[in-house]
């Protein structure tokens, strides 16, 4: 039974390391775009608008709207 819990405790560490690996890989591809102010502003605007799109979509799908 001890081996089972040892194995189960590995999954959260794997999830964290996998998620951080994806984040850092994507950040490395986006990092050169921050060299120019125009593209940096565009990237930041796209990230913020993407966040709000996901936020409002989930809010509407889950029925948290006041309308």
Secondary structure, 3 states (H helix, E strand, C coil): CHHHHHHHHHHHHHHHHHHHHHHHHHHHHHHHHHHCHHHHHHHHHHHHHHHHHHHHHHHHHHCCCCC
